[in-house]
Amino acid sequence: MTTTVPTEQSSTAEPDVRDEGHVDVLIVGAGVSGIGAAHRMRTSYPDRTFIVLEAKDDRGGTWWTHRFPGVRSDSDLFTYGYRHKPWRGPSIAAGGAILDYLDEVIEEDDLASRIRYGHRVTGVEWSSADAAWTVHVTRADTGERLRFTAGFLRMCQGYYDHDTPHRPQWPGLDRYEGVLVHPQSWPDDLDLTGKRVVVIGSGSTATTLVPAIAEKAAHVTMLQRSPSYYFAPPTTHELAAQLEALDVPPEWTYEIMRRQYTAQLDEIARLGTEAPADLHAFLMAEMLPHLPEGTDVEKHFTPRYRPWQQRLVMVPDGDMFAAMRDGAVSIVTDTIEEFTEKGVKVASGEVLEADVVVSATGFDLSVFGDIPFRVDGEPVDFTERVTWRGLMISGVPNMVYTFGYLRHSWTLRVDLVEDFVERLDAHMRERGARTVVPALRPQDADMPLLPWIDEDNFSSGYVMRGRDRMFRRGDREPWTHLKEYAQERETMPAADLDDGLEYR
C-alpha cells in the first residue's frame, strides 16, 4: 500500500469526466467489510490517504439492502462484531441495531468524510507503467462521471447482487392477481394485516420473516422445496446474562463470549466433517421439542443434505416454531407447479391461496460487484483466474478482496484479512516494492483450475447457481480458499508472503 502517483499521461482527463485525484488506497463498499478496512486504514496508517466508494445511498451493505420485517442477524453478534469494538446487546440482533453499531464505528474513527455514497464503480484499470489503478465511477444523483486513481485497491463490495434478487420464473406468474414481493426489495408501504401470505423458501430470510409477519397476517404458509437444518438458540446467551449479572466489564464479556461462540462453531464444524450422523442426531434432538404435536418430521424437517453442507438456520428463541404451535404458521413441503390467479399450485395439486406471495428465494453471486477489470489494457476474465488463499487473484496486481465465512460469522474473516493486509504492506516496504501480484509457480503449470467451491463442501442454491461465474481455485496451496475459521486463524497469520506472490 505504498504511495504511488500516476504519470501525467495516465491521468489526462476525458472532457466529460471529472478527475477526483489520487489516493493511496481505494476501498469499494461501505458494508461490514469496507468499514472494517477503513477502520484499519485510520488506525494503522494515519499518514495514508484513502477513500470508500459505496454504490448505495447509505452504509451497511446487506443491512441497508435488507429491511424486511424482523430482519436480524443469523450469526451471534459477539463474533459478528469487530475484534476492536465490543458488542453490547443480545447475542442475536435486529438489523437496525447492527446499523447503529456500524454508525458508532464510523463516528469513532471519523470515517464519514472518507465515504462517498451513491458512487457506483463502473470499471477499474491497472497500469503497470504507473503502478496504479484508475477507477471509473458514476454518481447516482447527478449521473456525473468521475475518475480516481489509487495505488492499491480493496474490494469489499460483498458477494451478491444487491440490485437484482434471485427469483425463479415460475409458470403462470403473469396470471397471479395478488402481490409478489422479494425480501431484498421490500416495499415500505406493504400492509399484511389480515392477509393470507405464502413465503417461498426455508432459509434464514424465510424463517426470520415468517414469525415477524405472522403477528399481523391472517395466516402464513412457508412453502419449501426441501427442509433445512434449524437451531433455536436463545436471543441472549445464558453465559452473557450471567456475566452481565456479575457486572463484568463489557470488553471482558465480549472476549469471553467470542471464545464461547467460536468454540461452539468449531465443534459443530468438526462434527459436520468427522461425525455428520452425530451432528444430525444432535440438531434433530434440539429441534423436536419445539415442534407442534403431530408434525411430520420426516417430510418437513429432515434435510436431504448432511449437516454443515449448508449454513445452519437460526431460529432465535424458537419464535417460528412458537408461531407454528399457535396455528399462525404452517409448512408445506412440495414443488411449485404454477401460479394461479389466487395463489400457488403445488405438485400435489393443492392450491395455496395467497393475497401476498413472498419469494424468499435468495440472491445471485456477483464477482467483485460485476465491475469490469482490465490489467494493462487487457480485460480480466475471472473464470480463468485462480484465488491466492481467498485474498488475491492471479494476475491482478495490488488488489486484496474480502470474502468472509459462509458458515461462521463473516466479520471474523474481515479482521483476519486486515491483519494480512498490514503484514503484506510491511513486507512490500521491506522489499522496496510498489507492486505485488499473485502468479502461478513453475510447479503449478499443470495445476487444474477447479470450480470456485466443491459441492460436497457447501451446496446452498446461490452457490450452485453462480459458481460457474466465479474465479477458480487450485488443488494445492496457496491456491485454495473457503477454509473454516479454526484453521485460518492459525494459517493466515503464518502464510508465506513469498509463495505465489511476485514483487516489483
MITI-972968 format. One line per field, with one value per residue (C-alpha): y, x, z; residue in three letters; residue number from 1. Coordinates in pm, whole numbers, plus 50000, padded with zeros to 5 digits. Layout:
MITI-972968
py = (Y,...)
px = (X,...)
pz = (Z,...)
code = (ALA,...)
pos = (NUM,...)
//
This chain:
MITI-972968
py = (50000,50231,50577,50588,50891,50819,50985,51285,51069,50824,51099,51302,51362,51294,51603,51475,51302,51485,51388,51331,51285,51013,50813,50550,50304,50294,50080,49961,49908,50058,49746,49546,49463,49813,49986,49732,49814,50188,50149,49977,50243,50513,50343,50173,50417,50770,50911,50731,50869,50655,50678,50448,50435,50294,50243,50258,50578,50476,50246,49891,49674,49380,49557,49851,49636,49406,49595,49346,49288,49124,49140,49021,48856,48484,48491,48584,48946,48862,48707,48920,49235,49365,49249,49607,49711,49514,49440,49548,49382,49047,48771,48789,49143,49325,49483,49833,49759,49639,49962,50157,49960,50045,50410,50410,50280,50548,50820,50696,50671,50990,50797,50993,51232,50937,50762,50872,50726,50690,50640,50331,50191,50108,49988,49959,49956,49873,50031,49858,50162,50379,50104,50243,50172,50402,50371,50488,50599,50726,50938,50817,51162,51354,51088,51263,51054,51064,50917,50829,50678,50462,50270,49983,49851,49691,49505,49498,49504,49174,48867,48901,49125,49390,49535,49227,48950,48591,48496,48185,48234,48015,47929,48142,48438,48676,48535,48588,48866,48918,49095,48935,49072,48977,49047,49215,49489,49507,49785,50029,50061,49691,49618,49249,49295,49024,48892,48533,48511,48240,48265,48059,47938,47777,47957,48230,48501,48297,48187,48544,48691,48431,48487,48864,48890,48619,48873,49067,48832,48615,48315,48248,47937,47863,47673,47486,47262,47079,47120,47293,47226,47454,47559,47751,47934,48194,48555,48629,48359,48228,48292,48652,48704,48560,48786,49090,49000,48988,49339,49212,49486,49485,49418,49109,48986,49044,48839,48558,48535,48546,48248,48070,48106,48029,47708,47610,47670,47491,47185,47194,47223,46929,46712,46812,46677,46389,46270,46410,46143,46253,46618,46530,46346,46640,46902,46693,46627,47001,47093,46828,46972,47298,47143,47120,46780,46560,46732,46513,46548,46324,46529,46883,46886,46620,46772,46588,46711,46639,46893,47174,47127,47437,47708,47626,47827,48010,48042,48257,48154,47919,48204,48043,47716,47906,48063,47714,47588,47883,47795,48120,47945,47620,47447,47286,47082,47049,47190,47470,47359,47701,48024,48067,48377,48315,48171,47891,47542,47276,46937,46757,46956,47175,47549,47767,48076,48394,48767,48814,48582,48647,48488,48438,48262,48408,48600,48559,48563,48865,48862,49178,49366,49271,49554,49513,49478,49550,49492,49677,49716,49352,49254,49016,48700,48586,48241,48181,48319,48145,48269,48315,48199,48363,48705,48795,48687,48557,48819,49107,49340,49543,49415,49237,49130,49050,48743,48630,48289,48105,47936,48126,48498,48698,48953,48701,48689,49066,49107,48833,48992,49328,49162,49010,49346,49501,49218,49235,49611,49573,49303,49526,49811,49582,49477,49827,49703,49913,49620,49272,49021,48653,48439,48065,47900,47667,47366,47491,47470,47155,47251,47201,47504,47369,47519,47805,47565,47192,47097,46847,47131,47375,47326,47617,47716,48053,47883,47615,47869,48106,47915,47898,48279,48288,48269,47933,47751,47508,47168,47286,47574,47869,47844,47726,47909,47887,47722,47715,47982,47725,47658,48006,48181,47972,47951,48303,48482,48231,48239,48264,48602,48489,48177,48251,48629,48836,49181,49461)
px = (50000,50290,50211,50203,50134,50030,50204,50072,49977,49761,49572,49473,49102,48837,48627,48316,48495,48593,48929,48898,49269,49484,49462,49694,49408,49061,48800,48494,48193,48076,47934,48086,48396,48456,48403,48639,48902,48851,48888,49224,49341,49255,49419,49721,49805,49723,49961,49797,49517,49211,48851,48548,48310,47961,47705,47407,47288,47388,47616,47565,47576,47342,47190,47092,46967,46757,46494,46208,46005,46202,46539,46810,47148,47181,47518,47585,47697,47988,48169,47998,48123,48471,48758,48836,48484,48287,47924,47683,47347,47178,47360,47115,47039,46797,46926,46873,47093,47371,47347,47372,47686,47839,47743,47940,48248,48209,48176,48456,48701,48580,48510,48208,48426,48602,48284,48111,47765,47586,47920,47900,48226,48179,48528,48884,49207,49559,49865,50197,50384,50223,50181,49832,49463,49229,48877,48579,48273,47922,47733,47379,47232,47372,47489,47825,48126,48428,48774,49002,49348,49484,49797,49605,49252,49045,48736,48489,48166,48022,47943,47591,47392,47230,47022,46859,46742,46706,46352,46274,46044,45756,45484,45172,45329,45155,44816,44863,44633,44794,45112,45452,45749,46109,46264,46563,46335,46065,45805,45785,45408,45317,45046,44996,44725,44462,44627,44698,45069,45279,45655,45857,46182,46319,46649,46741,46544,46223,46250,46322,46034,45769,45730,45754,45469,45261,45184,44962,44876,44566,44788,45139,45236,45604,45639,45967,46107,46314,46383,46678,46863,46738,46894,46700,46946,46834,46847,47058,47310,47283,47654,47622,47333,47543,47837,47608,47469,47826,47893,48182,48342,48193,48528,48576,48226,48292,48611,48463,48154,48361,48556,48239,48068,48387,48435,48073,48107,48441,48280,47986,48229,48432,48123,47998,48317,48409,48074,47783,47543,47609,47558,47234,47108,47203,47030,46714,46701,46740,46461,46196,46071,45986,45761,45383,45248,45181,45434,45554,45922,46048,45871,45906,46218,46462,46706,46837,47193,47438,47461,47714,47692,47477,47456,47253,46931,46897,46554,46623,46413,46231,46000,45896,45815,45607,45406,45351,45225,44986,44843,44956,45211,45203,45462,45411,45693,45638,45745,45570,45379,45244,45092,44718,44504,44457,44789,45039,44959,45199,45281,45030,44752,44678,44641,44781,44562,44751,44690,45067,45348,45699,45975,46245,46443,46785,47028,47278,47654,47833,48203,48351,48027,48030,48280,48486,48860,49145,49516,49747,49464,49355,49013,49024,48815,48785,48665,49019,49188,49265,49247,49551,49436,49096,49263,49400,49354,49623,49747,49565,49818,49775,49426,49304,48942,48742,48521,48400,48298,47999,47910,48095,48041,48151,48338,48574,48748,48728,48967,49197,49209,49302,49581,49705,49699,49913,50163,50170,50226,50519,50668,50638,50811,51093,51145,51105,50821,50544,50355,50253,50077,49988,50147,50142,50474,50657,50529,50172,50190,49977,49750,49379,49158,48876,48528,48505,48366,48319,47951,48037,48178,47887,47577,47338,47137,47304,47645,47542,47368,47661,47984,48046,48068,48327,48704,48871,49075,49363,49431,49726,49841,49841,49563,49284,49024,48695,48852,48700,48789,48951,49209,49255,49315,49632,49732,49661,49896,50167,50115,50438,50428,50684,50494,50299,50344,50573,50701,50810)
pz = (50000,49925,49791,49411,49195,48835,48546,48358,48060,48256,48440,48134,48182,47922,47853,48033,48323,48639,48785,49160,49222,49373,49697,49839,49893,49741,49917,49725,49953,50283,50443,50725,50517,50385,50719,50876,50613,50664,51042,50992,50749,51001,51298,51137,50857,50974,50710,50416,50203,50136,50027,50040,49744,49803,49527,49764,49928,50279,50478,50589,50277,50336,50639,50421,50134,50354,50551,50556,50875,51153,50974,51213,51224,51164,51342,51701,51736,51963,51668,51405,51575,51505,51722,51827,51927,52188,52105,52377,52342,52288,52102,51810,51698,51469,51151,51287,51590,51360,51159,51485,51570,51231,51280,51604,51423,51155,51419,51647,51357,51186,50867,50740,50539,50373,50250,49930,49891,49561,49385,49165,49034,48665,48578,48707,48505,48620,48464,48533,48400,48668,48931,48984,48939,48752,48894,48689,48883,48814,49068,49130,49200,48903,48658,48658,48560,48789,48787,49078,49080,49359,49444,49600,49556,49831,49705,49995,49794,49921,49719,49581,49351,49573,49291,49139,49374,49260,49166,48959,48660,48773,48521,48546,48727,48490,48595,48967,49091,49429,49539,49474,49669,49739,50081,49916,49777,50043,49989,50280,50243,50231,50490,50566,50826,50780,50463,50362,50293,50130,50188,49941,50095,50408,50472,50717,50537,50534,50896,51004,50807,50885,51262,51218,50968,51139,51412,51169,50884,50885,50821,50689,50492,50447,50120,50095,49826,50088,50461,50626,50949,51225,51552,51817,52043,52295,52177,52483,52569,52925,52985,52867,53110,53394,53312,53300,53644,53777,53641,53431,53216,52864,52696,52916,52835,52467,52466,52674,52453,52136,52265,52372,52034,51843,52040,51972,51598,51589,51745,51503,51213,51344,51383,51039,50888,51117,51251,51045,51173,51530,51439,51260,51569,51792,51575,51542,51915,51985,51742,51814,52146,51968,51702,51724,51820,51519,51290,51004,51094,50815,50547,50677,50893,50772,50520,50216,50271,50551,50833,50776,50400,50416,50678,50991,51002,51331,51491,51800,52098,51859,51753,51424,51600,51856,51571,51430,51766,51784,51443,51283,51061,50865,50649,50310,50158,49785,49449,49263,48957,48863,48989,48956,48983,49355,49466,49416,49288,49409,49260,49485,49319,49622,49562,49840,49818,49898,49894,49909,49796,49928,49723,49986,49716,49785,49573,49292,49331,49193,49101,49253,49203,48832,48783,48462,48536,48297,48352,48115,47867,47867,48012,48307,48274,48634,48532,48405,48718,49044,49401,49623,49969,49922,49936,49593,49230,48996,48754,48927,49097,49414,49493,49804,49835,50147,50143,50485,50611,50470,50799,51072,51123,50819,51030,51185,50848,50798,51090,50962,50616,50766,50964,50639,50459,50732,50709,50329,50338,50578,50355,50048,50227,50339,49978,49840,49619,49467,49320,49437,49211,49257,48985,48932,49006,48763,48958,48902,48523,48515,48806,48725,48777,48991,49041,49290,49551,49585,49613,49883,50090,50054,49842,49900,49595,49535,49531,49285,49060,49045,49083,48706,48702,48980,48980,49033,49293,49265,49414,49625,49840,49810,49550,49785,49991,50188,50489,50837,51091,51322,51052,50909,51237,51254,50886,50759,51003,50909,50531,50332,50157,49900,49797,49479,49506,49286,49383,49153)
code = (MET,THR,THR,THR,VAL,PRO,THR,GLU,GLN,SER,SER,THR,ALA,GLU,PRO,ASP,VAL,ARG,ASP,GLU,GLY,HIS,VAL,ASP,VAL,LEU,ILE,VAL,GLY,ALA,GLY,VAL,SER,GLY,ILE,GLY,ALA,ALA,HIS,ARG,MET,ARG,THR,SER,TYR,PRO,ASP,ARG,THR,PHE,ILE,VAL,LEU,GLU,ALA,LYS,ASP,ASP,ARG,GLY,GLY,THR,TRP,TRP,THR,HIS,ARG,PHE,PRO,GLY,VAL,ARG,SER,ASP,SER,ASP,LEU,PHE,THR,TYR,GLY,TYR,ARG,HIS,LYS,PRO,TRP,ARG,GLY,PRO,SER,ILE,ALA,ALA,GLY,GLY,ALA,ILE,LEU,ASP,TYR,LEU,ASP,GLU,VAL,ILE,GLU,GLU,ASP,ASP,LEU,ALA,SER,ARG,ILE,ARG,TYR,GLY,HIS,ARG,VAL,THR,GLY,VAL,GLU,TRP,SER,SER,ALA,ASP,ALA,ALA,TRP,THR,VAL,HIS,VAL,THR,ARG,ALA,ASP,THR,GLY,GLU,ARG,LEU,ARG,PHE,THR,ALA,GLY,PHE,LEU,ARG,MET,CYS,GLN,GLY,TYR,TYR,ASP,HIS,ASP,THR,PRO,HIS,ARG,PRO,GLN,TRP,PRO,GLY,LEU,ASP,ARG,TYR,GLU,GLY,VAL,LEU,VAL,HIS,PRO,GLN,SER,TRP,PRO,ASP,ASP,LEU,ASP,LEU,THR,GLY,LYS,ARG,VAL,VAL,VAL,ILE,GLY,SER,GLY,SER,THR,ALA,THR,THR,LEU,VAL,PRO,ALA,ILE,ALA,GLU,LYS,ALA,ALA,HIS,VAL,THR,MET,LEU,GLN,ARG,SER,PRO,SER,TYR,TYR,PHE,ALA,PRO,PRO,THR,THR,HIS,GLU,LEU,ALA,ALA,GLN,LEU,GLU,ALA,LEU,ASP,VAL,PRO,PRO,GLU,TRP,THR,TYR,GLU,ILE,MET,ARG,ARG,GLN,TYR,THR,ALA,GLN,LEU,ASP,GLU,ILE,ALA,ARG,LEU,GLY,THR,GLU,ALA,PRO,ALA,ASP,LEU,HIS,ALA,PHE,LEU,MET,ALA,GLU,MET,LEU,PRO,HIS,LEU,PRO,GLU,GLY,THR,ASP,VAL,GLU,LYS,HIS,PHE,THR,PRO,ARG,TYR,ARG,PRO,TRP,GLN,GLN,ARG,LEU,VAL,MET,VAL,PRO,ASP,GLY,ASP,MET,PHE,ALA,ALA,MET,ARG,ASP,GLY,ALA,VAL,SER,ILE,VAL,THR,ASP,THR,ILE,GLU,GLU,PHE,THR,GLU,LYS,GLY,VAL,LYS,VAL,ALA,SER,GLY,GLU,VAL,LEU,GLU,ALA,ASP,VAL,VAL,VAL,SER,ALA,THR,GLY,PHE,ASP,LEU,SER,VAL,PHE,GLY,ASP,ILE,PRO,PHE,ARG,VAL,ASP,GLY,GLU,PRO,VAL,ASP,PHE,THR,GLU,ARG,VAL,THR,TRP,ARG,GLY,LEU,MET,ILE,SER,GLY,VAL,PRO,ASN,MET,VAL,TYR,THR,PHE,GLY,TYR,LEU,ARG,HIS,SER,TRP,THR,LEU,ARG,VAL,ASP,LEU,VAL,GLU,ASP,PHE,VAL,GLU,ARG,LEU,ASP,ALA,HIS,MET,ARG,GLU,ARG,GLY,ALA,ARG,THR,VAL,VAL,PRO,ALA,LEU,ARG,PRO,GLN,ASP,ALA,ASP,MET,PRO,LEU,LEU,PRO,TRP,ILE,ASP,GLU,ASP,ASN,PHE,SER,SER,GLY,TYR,VAL,MET,ARG,GLY,ARG,ASP,ARG,MET,PHE,ARG,ARG,GLY,ASP,ARG,GLU,PRO,TRP,THR,HIS,LEU,LYS,GLU,TYR,ALA,GLN,GLU,ARG,GLU,THR,MET,PRO,ALA,ALA,ASP,LEU,ASP,ASP,GLY,LEU,GLU,TYR,ARG)
pos = (1,2,3,4,5,6,7,8,9,10,11,12,13,14,15,16,17,18,19,20,21,22,23,24,25,26,27,28,29,30,31,32,33,34,35,36,37,38,39,40,41,42,43,44,45,46,47,48,49,50,51,52,53,54,55,56,57,58,59,60,61,62,63,64,65,66,67,68,69,70,71,72,73,74,75,76,77,78,79,80,81,82,83,84,85,86,87,88,89,90,91,92,93,94,95,96,97,98,99,100,101,102,103,104,105,106,107,108,109,110,111,112,113,114,115,116,117,118,119,120,121,122,123,124,125,126,127,128,129,130,131,132,133,134,135,136,137,138,139,140,141,142,143,144,145,146,147,148,149,150,151,152,153,154,155,156,157,158,159,160,161,162,163,164,165,166,167,168,169,170,171,172,173,174,175,176,177,178,179,180,181,182,183,184,185,186,187,188,189,190,191,192,193,194,195,196,197,198,199,200,201,202,203,204,205,206,207,208,209,210,211,212,213,214,215,216,217,218,219,220,221,222,223,224,225,226,227,228,229,230,231,232,233,234,235,236,237,238,239,240,241,242,243,244,245,246,247,248,249,250,251,252,253,254,255,256,257,258,259,260,261,262,263,264,265,266,267,268,269,270,271,272,273,274,275,276,277,278,279,280,281,282,283,284,285,286,287,288,289,290,291,292,293,294,295,296,297,298,299,300,301,302,303,304,305,306,307,308,309,310,311,312,313,314,315,316,317,318,319,320,321,322,323,324,325,326,327,328,329,330,331,332,333,334,335,336,337,338,339,340,341,342,343,344,345,346,347,348,349,350,351,352,353,354,355,356,357,358,359,360,361,362,363,364,365,366,367,368,369,370,371,372,373,374,375,376,377,378,379,380,381,382,383,384,385,386,387,388,389,390,391,392,393,394,395,396,397,398,399,400,401,402,403,404,405,406,407,408,409,410,411,412,413,414,415,416,417,418,419,420,421,422,423,424,425,426,427,428,429,430,431,432,433,434,435,436,437,438,439,440,441,442,443,444,445,446,447,448,449,450,451,452,453,454,455,456,457,458,459,460,461,462,463,464,465,466,467,468,469,470,471,472,473,474,475,476,477,478,479,480,481,482,483,484,485,486,487,488,489,490,491,492,493,494,495,496,497,498,499,500,501,502,503,504)
//
